[in-house]
Amino acid sequence: MSKKLVWKLMDQLNLKSKVRIRRKYSSYKGKTSHIAENILKRQFQTRVANTKWVSDVTEFRVAGRKLYLSPIMDLFDHCIISHTISTSPTTAFTSASLAEAFESQRPASGLLVHTDQGFQYQHSSWRHLLTKHGAVQSMSRKGNCFDNSVMENFFGHLKSEMYHGEHFATVADLTREINEYIDWYNHVRCQERLQGMAPIEYRCHTLAA
């Protein structure tokens, strides 16, 4: 059905969408090691799976503590192919999600992996993984969130749909909800750009064609 019909039905049922509150976590601490060129240059589309990945870190607050999420997204279908969750945004935490993505997807050499200039992505552990698997590193320009807007958009949806306005008693509760949301996002949440299919459905449909 069209968007206008959805809006009309929502109005009749007195349904309102949640407001997306933007509070961006920044891991930028200046140039601590290596700054890569912005090779992606906002070319977010690709017709081939596992040729362009993006990643970032976002922060949550729960029970007086902070919780961090590091997902890896494939720009082919916006599927979250791996993610890690931690109470500390260490280099090991971000590298673990990248290692998991390489292990599960086994991409061909030449894969482009794009992030911001966070200290985790300047670190040798991240760059070593890229080199080991023949991947190419790309980074957003300093202070330019639009260079990684697809991942920013995912964080916005995640927080508006399962986090803002909700109460979580413990870190374990929020961790469970994040895991469940990502599974739902991959397998159920339809996207207009994917012909009305969820990411995993689109991936299976396209790869089987």
Rosetta blueprint (number, residue, H / E / L):
1 M L
2 S L
3 K H
4 K H
5 L H
6 V H
7 W H
8 K H
9 L H
10 M H
11 D H
12 Q H
13 L L
14 N L
15 L L
16 K L
17 S L
18 K L
19 V L
20 R L
21 I L
22 R L
23 R L
24 K L
25 Y L
26 S L
27 S L
28 Y L
29 K L
30 G L
31 K L
32 T L
33 S L
34 H L
35 I L
36 A L
37 E L
38 N L
39 I L
40 L L
41 K L
42 R L
43 Q L
44 F L
45 Q L
46 T L
47 R L
48 V L
49 A L
50 N L
51 T L
52 K E
53 W E
54 V E
55 S E
56 D L
57 V L
58 T E
59 E E
60 F E
61 R E
62 V E
63 A L
64 G L
65 R E
66 K E
67 L E
68 Y E
69 L E
70 S E
71 P E
72 I E
73 M E
74 D E
75 L L
76 F L
77 D L
78 H L
79 C E
80 I E
81 I E
82 S E
83 H E
84 T E
85 I E
86 S E
87 T L
88 S L
89 P L
90 T L
91 T H
92 A H
93 F H
94 T H
95 S H
96 A H
97 S H
98 L H
99 A H
100 E H
101 A H
102 F H
103 E H
104 S H
105 Q H
106 R L
107 P L
108 A L
109 S L
110 G L
111 L L
112 L E
113 V E
114 H E
115 T E
116 D L
117 Q L
118 G L
119 F H
120 Q H
121 Y H
122 Q H
123 H L
124 S H
125 S H
126 W H
127 R H
128 H H
129 L H
130 L H
131 T H
132 K H
133 H L
134 G L
135 A L
136 V E
137 Q E
138 S E
139 M E
140 S L
141 R L
142 K L
143 G L
144 N L
145 C H
146 F H
147 D H
148 N H
149 S H
150 V H
151 M H
152 E H
153 N H
154 F H
155 F H
156 G H
157 H H
158 L H
159 K H
160 S H
161 E H
162 M H
163 Y L
164 H L
165 G L
166 E L
167 H L
168 F L
169 A L
170 T L
171 V H
172 A H
173 D H
174 L H
175 T H
176 R H
177 E H
178 I H
179 N H
180 E H
181 Y H
182 I H
183 D H
184 W H
185 Y H
186 N H
187 H H
188 V L
189 R L
190 C L
191 Q E
192 E H
193 R H
194 L H
195 Q L
196 G L
197 M E
198 A L
199 P H
200 I H
201 E H
202 Y H
203 R H
204 C H
205 H H
206 T H
207 L H
208 A H
209 A L
